Amino acid sequence: MSVYDQAHALARALKSCDEYTSFLAAKAKVDADKNAKKMLRDFQQRQIAVQKAQMLNEEVPEEQIKQLERMFEVLSYNPIIKEYLTAEFRLARMLADIQKIIGEAVELGLDEED
């Protein structure tokens, strides 16, 4: 079996795994609730802005980070959003684990100098 065939098999397995199907179900619930969707979208936009600034080594005001943490806490009280965030986290963790497995199998980059 070629590497591409195996990649397609992995993609099919991912589409049917519990982490992905749970995420899709949670996403459908959020999509059906306009208020939850708006709150979640606002949170995600703010989260992306902070992550982008951090990646660019820009100073992120402590108050902005605290505000994001408070928003997350408030959102977690909404059962629809909490289910979505939990499912999203489980899916992201699984995908990161898979990426790590692949990354460890193929050595890319330069060796560190002694």
Steps between C-alpha positions, in 0.01 A plus 500: 500500500642840403546785744218689326266203532582483869440874536157459341428207732598717797271778374210253476573371851509856634162579344339210684683525834316599817699821547399633158137386505458648851650826376262511203200435726608774742565739210149436364354594839699824507399580142134456599529749788565852367599644838740218579650524152550878532660471845728218388602681182585815700709296743683320219579827322647647819690178566648502149604865540687419822663189351606696191657771714682239708632327187634834378667555839281802560412612851151385595356710781431298814147642511430362151607152612292525819200612295540197274521271804183656645321458168600133492367451852168666414467303176560177691175556690307462174454122455491523119824698486663285768421187300646663187819615674550156657448324167728747323772443760474120471521518120793743506686284753450189287620680184804634688580148620478368143721783374753419775503132403564590136758762593692254714500246217666736254792708614489843343730792560858531603664316786585715798861603533701348782 
